């Protein structure tokens, strides 16, 4: 599964996931097709989540503190205060 996904960029995987979501929400698919789309959607969601986690780790490592690179926890709570 990951070998196929590695050929997709995050943006391509997310766009496909959005397309699958729209098609499933319309409800016009036969059950068998719905199950195939659902399975593909789960795999795409896992792939996108892994890519986001990788990006988060890179951000944590690259944050500068006192002119040296130091791992810093990614804290998204700061955005809520703005």
C-alpha positions in Angstrom: 0.0 0.0 0.0 2.7 2.5 1.0 4.6 1.9 -2.2 1.6 3.1 -4.3 1.1 6.0 -1.9 4.7 7.1 -2.1 4.1 8.0 -5.7 1.4 10.5 -4.6 2.1 13.8 -3.1 0.3 14.8 0.1 -1.8 17.2 -2.0 -2.7 14.5 -4.5 -3.7 12.1 -1.7 -5.8 14.7 0.0 -7.5 15.7 -3.2 -8.4 12.0 -3.9 -9.6 11.6 -0.3 -11.9 14.7 -0.8 -13.2 13.2 -4.1 -14.0 9.9 -2.4 -15.7 11.7 0.5 -18.0 13.6 -2.0 -18.8 10.4 -3.9 -19.7 8.5 -0.7 -21.8 11.4 0.6 -23.8 11.4 -2.6 -24.9 7.8 -1.7 -25.4 6.7 -5.3 -22.8 4.0 -5.3 -23.6 0.3 -5.0 -22.5 -1.3 -1.7 -19.5 -3.0 -3.1 -18.2 0.2 -4.7 -18.8 2.1 -1.5 -16.8 -0.4 0.5 -13.9 -0.2 -2.0 -14.0 3.7 -1.8 -14.2 3.5 2.0 -11.1 1.2 2.1 -9.2 3.5 -0.2 -10.2 6.5 1.8 -9.0 4.9 5.1 -5.6 4.2 3.4 -5.4 7.7 2.1 -6.2 9.2 5.5 -3.5 7.1 7.2 -1.0 8.2 4.5 -1.9 11.8 4.9 -1.7 11.5 8.7 1.7 10.0 8.5 2.9 12.8 6.1 1.6 15.4 8.6 3.3 13.7 11.5 6.6 13.6 9.6 6.2 17.3 8.8 5.4 18.1 12.5 8.6 16.3 13.6 10.7 18.2 11.1 9.2 21.5 12.4 9.9 20.5 16.0 13.6 19.8 15.1 14.1 22.9 13.1 12.8 25.5 15.5 15.7 27.7 16.6 16.2 28.7 20.2 19.1 30.8 21.4 20.9 30.5 18.1 21.1 26.8 18.2 18.9 24.1 16.8 17.0 22.4 19.6 14.0 20.1 19.4 11.0 22.0 20.6 7.5 20.4 21.0 5.1 21.5 18.3 2.4 23.4 20.3 -0.7 24.4 18.4 -2.3 25.9 21.5 -0.6 29.2 20.8 -2.9 29.8 17.7 -6.0 29.7 19.9 -4.9 32.7 21.9 -4.5 34.9 18.8 
